[in-house]
Amino acid sequence: MSDEMIQRVLKVIATSKRIPLETVTIDSQFEQLGIDSMDAVEILFALEGEFDISIPDEEVRSVRSVRDMCAGVERLLAAKDAGAPAGL
């Protein structure tokens, strides 16, 4: 996982949730950050816009942490670069 991609994901989460960027880390759990399912949907829409990717709805349910989200974005970006569909 690239540091740049991780930082972009952290920034999207902090901006969407309106919390200080320094409170969001790669090891943060959504529950710790007060992110509920509605917040997660908003964050996912923001990530789709930030990275120009499409996140399948069925993949979203398994994401519980910032690390999960970063890993999913990384997989989707790799699939996009390869021209193949992939899940989060």
SEFITOR-19521 format. One record per atom (N, C-alpha, C, O): residue in one letter; x, y, z; atom name; residue number from 1. Coordinates in steps of 0.2 Angstrom, whole numbers, always signed. Atoms other than C-alpha are relative to their C-alpha. Example, Ala and Ser with C-alpha at 12.3 -4.5 7.8 and 13.67 -1.06 7.14 Angstrom:
2
+-----+-------+-------+-------+------+-----+
| res |  east | north |    up | atom |   n |
+-----+-------+-------+-------+------+-----+
|   a |    +4 |    -6 |    +0 |    N |   1 |
|   a |   +62 |   -22 |   +39 |   CA |   1 |
|   a |    +4 |    +6 |    +0 |    C |   1 |
|   a |    +9 |    +5 |    +3 |    O |   1 |
|   s |    -4 |    -6 |    -1 |    N |   2 |
|   s |   +68 |    -5 |   +36 |   CA |   2 |
|   s |    -4 |    +5 |    +3 |    C |   2 |
|   s |    -1 |   +11 |    +4 |    O |   2 |
+-----+-------+-------+-------+------+-----+
***
This chain:
88
+-----+-------+-------+-------+------+-----+
| res |  east | north |    up | atom |   n |
+-----+-------+-------+-------+------+-----+
|   m |    +4 |    -6 |    +0 |    N |   1 |
|   m |    +0 |    +0 |    +0 |   CA |   1 |
|   m |    +4 |    +6 |    +0 |    C |   1 |
|   m |    +9 |    +7 |    +4 |    O |   1 |
|   s |    -4 |    -6 |    +1 |    N |   2 |
|   s |    +7 |   +17 |    -5 |   CA |   2 |
|   s |    -2 |    +5 |    +6 |    C |   2 |
|   s |    -8 |    +5 |    +7 |    O |   2 |
|   d |    +1 |    -5 |    -5 |    N |   3 |
|   d |    +9 |   +30 |    +8 |   CA |   3 |
|   d |    -5 |    +6 |    -2 |    C |   3 |
|   d |   -10 |    +8 |    +1 |    O |   3 |
|   e |    +4 |    -6 |    +3 |    N |   4 |
|   e |    +1 |   +43 |    -4 |   CA |   4 |
|   e |    -8 |    -3 |    +0 |    C |   4 |
|   e |   -12 |    +1 |    +2 |    O |   4 |
|   m |    +7 |    +2 |    +0 |    N |   5 |
|   m |   -15 |   +32 |    -6 |   CA |   5 |
|   m |    -3 |    +0 |    +7 |    C |   5 |
|   m |    -9 |    +2 |    +8 |    O |   5 |
|   i |    +2 |    +0 |    -6 |    N |   6 |
|   i |   -16 |   +29 |   +12 |   CA |   6 |
|   i |    -2 |    +7 |    +3 |    C |   6 |
|   i |    -8 |    +8 |    +6 |    O |   6 |
|   q |    +1 |    -7 |    -2 |    N |   7 |
|   q |   -15 |   +48 |   +16 |   CA |   7 |
|   q |    -7 |    +3 |    -4 |    C |   7 |
|   q |   -10 |    +6 |    +0 |    O |   7 |
|   r |    +6 |    -2 |    +3 |    N |   8 |
|   r |   -29 |   +51 |    +3 |   CA |   8 |
|   r |    -6 |    -3 |    +3 |    C |   8 |
|   r |   -11 |    +1 |    +4 |    O |   8 |
|   v |    +5 |    +4 |    -3 |    N |   9 |
|   v |   -40 |   +38 |   +11 |   CA |   9 |
|   v |    -2 |    +4 |    +7 |    C |   9 |
|   v |    -7 |    +5 |    +8 |    O |   9 |
|   l |    +1 |    -3 |    -6 |    N |  10 |
|   l |   -37 |   +46 |   +28 |   CA |  10 |
|   l |    -3 |    +7 |    +0 |    C |  10 |
|   l |    -8 |    +8 |    +4 |    O |  10 |
|   k |    +3 |    -7 |    +1 |    N |  11 |
|   k |   -41 |   +63 |   +22 |   CA |  11 |
|   k |    -7 |    +0 |    -2 |    C |  11 |
|   k |   -11 |    +4 |    +0 |    O |  11 |
|   v |    +7 |    +0 |    +1 |    N |  12 |
|   v |   -57 |   +58 |   +14 |   CA |  12 |
|   v |    -4 |    -2 |    +6 |    C |  12 |
|   v |   -10 |    +1 |    +7 |    O |  12 |
|   i |    +4 |    +2 |    -6 |    N |  13 |
|   i |   -63 |   +49 |   +30 |   CA |  13 |
|   i |    +0 |    +6 |    +4 |    C |  13 |
|   i |    -6 |    +8 |    +7 |    O |  13 |
|   a |    +0 |    -5 |    -4 |    N |  14 |
|   a |   -58 |   +64 |   +40 |   CA |  14 |
|   a |    -5 |    +6 |    -2 |    C |  14 |
|   a |    -8 |    +9 |    +2 |    O |  14 |
|   t |    +4 |    -6 |    +3 |    N |  15 |
|   t |   -66 |   +77 |   +29 |   CA |  15 |
|   t |    -8 |    -2 |    +0 |    C |  15 |
|   t |   -12 |    +2 |    +2 |    O |  15 |
|   s |    +7 |    +3 |    +0 |    N |  16 |
|   s |   -82 |   +66 |   +27 |   CA |  16 |
|   s |    -3 |    +0 |    +7 |    C |  16 |
|   s |    -9 |    +2 |    +7 |    O |  16 |
|   k |    +3 |    +1 |    -7 |    N |  17 |
|   k |   -84 |   +63 |   +45 |   CA |  17 |
|   k |    +1 |    +7 |    +4 |    C |  17 |
|   k |    -2 |    +8 |   +10 |    O |  17 |
|   r |    -1 |    -6 |    -3 |    N |  18 |
|   r |   -78 |   +81 |   +49 |   CA |  18 |
|   r |    +3 |    -1 |    +7 |    C |  18 |
|   r |    +1 |    +2 |   +12 |    O |  18 |
|   i |    -4 |    +1 |    -6 |    N |  19 |
|   i |   -65 |   +75 |   +62 |   CA |  19 |
|   i |    +7 |    +2 |    -2 |    C |  19 |
|   i |    +9 |    +2 |    -8 |    O |  19 |
|   p |    -7 |    -2 |    +1 |    N |  20 |
|   p |   -47 |   +81 |   +64 |   CA |  20 |
|   p |    +4 |    -6 |    -4 |    C |  20 |
|   p |    +3 |   -12 |    -2 |    O |  20 |
|   l |    -4 |    +5 |    +4 |    N |  21 |
|   l |   -35 |   +71 |   +51 |   CA |  21 |
|   l |    +4 |    -4 |    +5 |    C |  21 |
|   l |    +5 |   -10 |    +4 |    O |  21 |
|   e |    -5 |    +4 |    -4 |    N |  22 |
|   e |   -23 |   +67 |   +65 |   CA |  22 |
|   e |    -4 |    -5 |    +5 |    C |  22 |
|   e |    +0 |    -9 |    +8 |    O |  22 |
|   t |    +4 |    +5 |    -4 |    N |  23 |
|   t |   -37 |   +57 |   +74 |   CA |  23 |
|   t |    -1 |    -7 |    -4 |    C |  23 |
|   t |    -3 |   -12 |    -1 |    O |  23 |
|   v |    +1 |    +6 |    +4 |    N |  24 |
|   v |   -38 |   +45 |   +59 |   CA |  24 |
|   v |    +6 |    -3 |    -2 |    C |  24 |
|   v |   +11 |    +0 |    -5 |    O |  24 |
|   t |    -6 |    +3 |    +2 |    N |  25 |
|   t |   -25 |   +32 |   +57 |   CA |  25 |
|   t |    -2 |    -7 |    -4 |    C |  25 |
|   t |    -7 |    -9 |    -4 |    O |  25 |
|   i |    +1 |    +6 |    +4 |    N |  26 |
|   i |   -23 |   +16 |   +46 |   CA |  26 |
|   i |    -2 |    -5 |    +5 |    C |  26 |
|   i |    -6 |   -10 |    +3 |    O |  26 |
|   d |    +2 |    +5 |    -5 |    N |  27 |
|   d |   -26 |    +6 |   +62 |   CA |  27 |
|   d |    -7 |    +1 |    +4 |    C |  27 |
|   d |    -9 |    -2 |    +8 |    O |  27 |
|   s |    +6 |    -2 |    -3 |    N |  28 |
|   s |   -42 |   +15 |   +67 |   CA |  28 |
|   s |    -6 |    -5 |    -2 |    C |  28 |
|   s |    -6 |    -7 |    -8 |    O |  28 |
|   q |    +6 |    +3 |    +1 |    N |  29 |
|   q |   -58 |    +5 |   +68 |   CA |  29 |
|   q |    -6 |    +5 |    -1 |    C |  29 |
|   q |    -6 |   +10 |    +2 |    O |  29 |
|   f |    +5 |    -5 |    +1 |    N |  30 |
|   f |   -74 |   +13 |   +62 |   CA |  30 |
|   f |    -4 |    +2 |    +6 |    C |  30 |
|   f |    -6 |    +8 |    +7 |    O |  30 |
|   e |    +3 |    -1 |    -6 |    N |  31 |
|   e |   -82 |   +11 |   +78 |   CA |  31 |
|   e |    +3 |    +5 |    +5 |    C |  31 |
|   e |    +0 |    +9 |    +8 |    O |  31 |
|   q |    -4 |    -4 |    -4 |    N |  32 |
|   q |   -68 |   +20 |   +87 |   CA |  32 |
|   q |    -1 |    +8 |    -3 |    C |  32 |
|   q |    -1 |   +12 |    +1 |    O |  32 |
|   l |    +1 |    -7 |    +3 |    N |  33 |
|   l |   -71 |   +35 |   +75 |   CA |  33 |
|   l |    -7 |    +2 |    +0 |    C |  33 |
|   l |    -8 |    +8 |    -2 |    O |  33 |
|   g |    +7 |    -2 |    +0 |    N |  34 |
|   g |   -89 |   +35 |   +77 |   CA |  34 |
|   g |    -4 |    +0 |    -6 |    C |  34 |
|   g |    -8 |    +3 |    -8 |    O |  34 |
|   i |    +2 |    +0 |    +7 |    N |  35 |
|   i |   -92 |   +30 |   +59 |   CA |  35 |
|   i |    -6 |    -6 |    +0 |    C |  35 |
|   i |    -4 |   -12 |    +2 |    O |  35 |
|   d |    +5 |    +5 |    +1 |    N |  36 |
|   d |  -109 |   +21 |   +57 |   CA |  36 |
|   d |    -1 |    -1 |    -7 |    C |  36 |
|   d |    +2 |    +1 |   -11 |    O |  36 |
|   s |    +1 |    +2 |    +7 |    N |  37 |
|   s |  -116 |   +13 |   +42 |   CA |  37 |
|   s |    -2 |    +6 |    -5 |    C |  37 |
|   s |    +0 |    +6 |   -11 |    O |  37 |
|   m |    +1 |    -6 |    +4 |    N |  38 |
|   m |  -123 |   +30 |   +35 |   CA |  38 |
|   m |    +6 |    +4 |    -2 |    C |  38 |
|   m |    +7 |    +6 |    -7 |    O |  38 |
|   d |    -7 |    -3 |    +1 |    N |  39 |
|   d |  -106 |   +38 |   +37 |   CA |  39 |
|   d |    +4 |    -4 |    -5 |    C |  39 |
|   d |    +7 |    -1 |    -9 |    O |  39 |
|   a |    -4 |    +4 |    +4 |    N |  40 |
|   a |   -98 |   +23 |   +29 |   CA |  40 |
|   a |    -2 |    +1 |    -8 |    C |  40 |
|   a |    +2 |    +1 |   -12 |    O |  40 |
|   v |    +2 |    +0 |    +7 |    N |  41 |
|   v |  -109 |   +25 |   +13 |   CA |  41 |
|   v |    +2 |    +7 |    -2 |    C |  41 |
|   v |    +4 |    +8 |    -8 |    O |  41 |
|   e |    -2 |    -7 |    +2 |    N |  42 |
|   e |  -105 |   +44 |   +13 |   CA |  42 |
|   e |    +8 |    +0 |    -2 |    C |  42 |
|   e |   +10 |    +3 |    -7 |    O |  42 |
|   i |    -8 |    +0 |    +1 |    N |  43 |
|   i |   -86 |   +40 |   +14 |   CA |  43 |
|   i |    +1 |    -4 |    -6 |    C |  43 |
|   i |    +6 |    -2 |   -10 |    O |  43 |
|   l |    -2 |    +4 |    +7 |    N |  44 |
|   l |   -87 |   +27 |    +0 |   CA |  44 |
|   l |    -2 |    +4 |    -6 |    C |  44 |
|   l |    +2 |    +3 |   -11 |    O |  44 |
|   f |    +2 |    -4 |    +6 |    N |  45 |
|   f |   -96 |   +39 |   -12 |   CA |  45 |
|   f |    +6 |    +5 |    -1 |    C |  45 |
|   f |    +8 |    +6 |    -6 |    O |  45 |
|   a |    -5 |    -4 |    +1 |    N |  46 |
|   a |   -82 |   +51 |    -8 |   CA |  46 |
|   a |    +7 |    -3 |    -2 |    C |  46 |
|   a |   +10 |    +0 |    -6 |    O |  46 |
|   l |    -6 |    +4 |    +3 |    N |  47 |
|   l |   -68 |   +38 |   -11 |   CA |  47 |
|   l |    -1 |    -2 |    -7 |    C |  47 |
|   l |    +4 |    -2 |   -11 |    O |  47 |
|   e |    +1 |    +2 |    +7 |    N |  48 |
|   e |   -76 |   +33 |   -27 |   CA |  48 |
|   e |    +1 |    +6 |    -4 |    C |  48 |
|   e |    +4 |    +6 |   -10 |    O |  48 |
|   g |    -1 |    -7 |    +3 |    N |  49 |
|   g |   -75 |   +52 |   -32 |   CA |  49 |
|   g |    +8 |    +1 |    +0 |    C |  49 |
|   g |   +11 |    +3 |    -5 |    O |  49 |
|   e |    -7 |    -2 |    -1 |    N |  50 |
|   e |   -57 |   +54 |   -26 |   CA |  50 |
|   e |    +4 |    -5 |    -4 |    C |  50 |
|   e |    +9 |    -2 |    -7 |    O |  50 |
|   f |    -4 |    +5 |    +3 |    N |  51 |
|   f |   -50 |   +38 |   -34 |   CA |  51 |
|   f |    -3 |    -2 |    -7 |    C |  51 |
|   f |    +0 |    -6 |   -11 |    O |  51 |
|   d |    +3 |    +2 |    +6 |    N |  52 |
|   d |   -62 |   +37 |   -49 |   CA |  52 |
|   d |    -1 |    -8 |    -1 |    C |  52 |
|   d |    +1 |   -11 |    -6 |    O |  52 |
|   i |    +1 |    +7 |    -1 |    N |  53 |
|   i |   -67 |   +19 |   -44 |   CA |  53 |
|   i |    -7 |    -1 |    +1 |    C |  53 |
|   i |   -11 |    +4 |    +3 |    O |  53 |
|   s |    +6 |    +2 |    -2 |    N |  54 |
|   s |   -83 |   +10 |   -42 |   CA |  54 |
|   s |    +0 |    -6 |    +5 |    C |  54 |
|   s |    +3 |   -11 |    +4 |    O |  54 |
|   i |    +0 |    +5 |    -6 |    N |  55 |
|   i |   -86 |    +1 |   -25 |   CA |  55 |
|   i |    -6 |    -4 |    +0 |    C |  55 |
|   i |   -12 |    -1 |    +1 |    O |  55 |
|   p |    +6 |    +4 |    +0 |    N |  56 |
|   p |   -98 |   -14 |   -26 |   CA |  56 |
|   p |    -3 |    +0 |    +7 |    C |  56 |
|   p |    +0 |    +0 |   +12 |    O |  56 |
|   d |    +4 |    -1 |    -6 |    N |  57 |
|   d |  -112 |   -12 |   -13 |   CA |  57 |
|   d |    +1 |    -6 |    +4 |    C |  57 |
|   d |    +2 |    -6 |   +10 |    O |  57 |
|   e |    -1 |    +6 |    -4 |    N |  58 |
|   e |  -110 |   -30 |    -8 |   CA |  58 |
|   e |    +7 |    -1 |    +4 |    C |  58 |
|   e |    +7 |    -5 |    +9 |    O |  58 |
|   e |    -6 |    +0 |    -3 |    N |  59 |
|   e |   -92 |   -28 |    -4 |   CA |  59 |
|   e |    +1 |    +5 |    +7 |    C |  59 |
|   e |    +5 |    +4 |   +11 |    O |  59 |
|   v |    +0 |    -6 |    -5 |    N |  60 |
|   v |   -95 |   -13 |    +8 |   CA |  60 |
|   v |    -1 |    -3 |    +7 |    C |  60 |
|   v |    +2 |    -1 |   +12 |    O |  60 |
|   r |    +1 |    +3 |    -6 |    N |  61 |
|   r |  -102 |   -24 |   +22 |   CA |  61 |
|   r |    +5 |    -3 |    +4 |    C |  61 |
|   r |    +5 |    -3 |   +10 |    O |  61 |
|   s |    -5 |    +3 |    -3 |    N |  62 |
|   s |   -86 |   -32 |   +26 |   CA |  62 |
|   s |    +5 |    +5 |    +3 |    C |  62 |
|   s |   +10 |    +3 |    +6 |    O |  62 |
|   v |    -5 |    -5 |    -2 |    N |  63 |
|   v |   -76 |   -16 |   +29 |   CA |  63 |
|   v |    -2 |    +3 |    +7 |    C |  63 |
|   v |    -7 |    +6 |    +8 |    O |  63 |
|   r |    +1 |    -2 |    -7 |    N |  64 |
|   r |   -74 |   -12 |   +47 |   CA |  64 |
|   r |    +5 |    +5 |    +3 |    C |  64 |
|   r |    +5 |    +7 |    +8 |    O |  64 |
|   s |    -6 |    -4 |    -2 |    N |  65 |
|   s |   -58 |    -2 |   +48 |   CA |  65 |
|   s |    +3 |    +4 |    -6 |    C |  65 |
|   s |    +2 |    +3 |   -12 |    O |  65 |
|   v |    -4 |    -4 |    +5 |    N |  66 |
|   v |   -47 |   +11 |   +39 |   CA |  66 |
|   v |    +4 |    -5 |    -4 |    C |  66 |
|   v |    +5 |    -4 |   -10 |    O |  66 |
|   r |    -4 |    +4 |    +3 |    N |  67 |
|   r |   -35 |    -3 |   +35 |   CA |  67 |
|   r |    -4 |    -4 |    -6 |    C |  67 |
|   r |    -2 |    -5 |   -11 |    O |  67 |
|   d |    +4 |    +3 |    +4 |    N |  68 |
|   d |   -49 |   -13 |   +27 |   CA |  68 |
|   d |    -2 |    +4 |    -6 |    C |  68 |
|   d |    -1 |    +2 |   -12 |    O |  68 |
|   m |    +2 |    -5 |    +5 |    N |  69 |
|   m |   -54 |    +2 |   +17 |   CA |  69 |
|   m |    +5 |    +1 |    -5 |    C |  69 |
|   m |    +5 |    +1 |   -11 |    O |  69 |
|   c |    -6 |    -2 |    +4 |    N |  70 |
|   c |   -37 |    +6 |   +11 |   CA |  70 |
|   c |    +2 |    -6 |    -5 |    C |  70 |
|   c |    +4 |    -6 |   -10 |    O |  70 |
|   a |    -1 |    +7 |    +3 |    N |  71 |
|   a |   -34 |   -13 |    +6 |   CA |  71 |
|   a |    -5 |    +0 |    -6 |    C |  71 |
|   a |    -3 |    -2 |   -12 |    O |  71 |
|   g |    +5 |    +0 |    +5 |    N |  72 |
|   g |   -50 |   -12 |    -4 |   CA |  72 |
|   g |    +1 |    +5 |    -6 |    C |  72 |
|   g |    +0 |    +3 |   -11 |    O |  72 |
|   v |    -2 |    -5 |    +5 |    N |  73 |
|   v |   -46 |    +4 |   -13 |   CA |  73 |
|   v |    +6 |    -2 |    -4 |    C |  73 |
|   v |    +6 |    -1 |   -10 |    O |  73 |
|   e |    -6 |    +2 |    +3 |    N |  74 |
|   e |   -29 |    -3 |   -17 |   CA |  74 |
|   e |    -2 |    -6 |    -5 |    C |  74 |
|   e |    +0 |    -5 |   -11 |    O |  74 |
|   r |    +2 |    +6 |    +5 |    N |  75 |
|   r |   -37 |   -19 |   -25 |   CA |  75 |
|   r |    -4 |    +3 |    -6 |    C |  75 |
|   r |    -3 |    +1 |   -12 |    O |  75 |
|   l |    +4 |    -3 |    +6 |    N |  76 |
|   l |   -50 |    -8 |   -35 |   CA |  76 |
|   l |    +5 |    +4 |    -5 |    C |  76 |
|   l |    +3 |    +4 |   -11 |    O |  76 |
|   l |    -4 |    -4 |    +4 |    N |  77 |
|   l |   -36 |    +3 |   -41 |   CA |  77 |
|   l |    +4 |    -5 |    -5 |    C |  77 |
|   l |    +5 |    -3 |   -11 |    O |  77 |
|   a |    -4 |    +5 |    +4 |    N |  78 |
|   a |   -25 |   -12 |   -47 |   CA |  78 |
|   a |    -4 |    -3 |    -5 |    C |  78 |
|   a |    -2 |    -4 |   -11 |    O |  78 |
|   a |    +4 |    +3 |    +5 |    N |  79 |
|   a |   -40 |   -20 |   -56 |   CA |  79 |
|   a |    -2 |    +5 |    -5 |    C |  79 |
|   a |    -2 |    +4 |   -11 |    O |  79 |
|   k |    +1 |    -5 |    +5 |    N |  80 |
|   k |   -44 |    -3 |   -64 |   CA |  80 |
|   k |    +6 |    +1 |    -5 |    C |  80 |
|   k |    +5 |    +1 |   -11 |    O |  80 |
|   d |    -6 |    +0 |    +4 |    N |  81 |
|   d |   -26 |    -2 |   -70 |   CA |  81 |
|   d |    +1 |    -6 |    -5 |    C |  81 |
|   d |    +3 |    -5 |   -10 |    O |  81 |
|   a |    +0 |    +6 |    +4 |    N |  82 |
|   a |   -27 |   -20 |   -76 |   CA |  82 |
|   a |    -6 |    +0 |    -5 |    C |  82 |
|   a |    -6 |    -5 |    -9 |    O |  82 |
|   g |    +6 |    +0 |    +4 |    N |  83 |
|   g |   -44 |   -16 |   -84 |   CA |  83 |
|   g |    -5 |    -6 |    +1 |    C |  83 |
|   g |    -9 |    -8 |    -3 |    O |  83 |
|   a |    +5 |    +5 |    -2 |    N |  84 |
|   a |   -53 |   -30 |   -75 |   CA |  84 |
|   a |    -4 |    +2 |    +6 |    C |  84 |
|   a |    -2 |    +6 |   +10 |    O |  84 |
|   p |    +4 |    -2 |    -6 |    N |  85 |
|   p |   -67 |   -29 |   -62 |   CA |  85 |
|   p |    +2 |    -4 |    +6 |    C |  85 |
|   p |    +5 |    -9 |    +6 |    O |  85 |
|   a |    -2 |    +3 |    -6 |    N |  86 |
|   a |   -63 |   -33 |   -44 |   CA |  86 |
|   a |    -5 |    +3 |    +5 |    C |  86 |
|   a |    -8 |    +8 |    +5 |    O |  86 |
|   g |    +4 |    -2 |    -6 |    N |  87 |
|   g |   -72 |   -31 |   -27 |   CA |  87 |
|   g |    +5 |    +3 |    +5 |    C |  87 |
|   g |   +11 |    +3 |    +5 |    O |  87 |
|   l |    -4 |    -4 |    -5 |    N |  88 |
|   l |   -67 |   -21 |   -12 |   CA |  88 |
|   l |    +2 |    -6 |    +5 |    C |  88 |
|   l |    +5 |    -4 |   +10 |    O |  88 |
+-----+-------+-------+-------+------+-----+
***
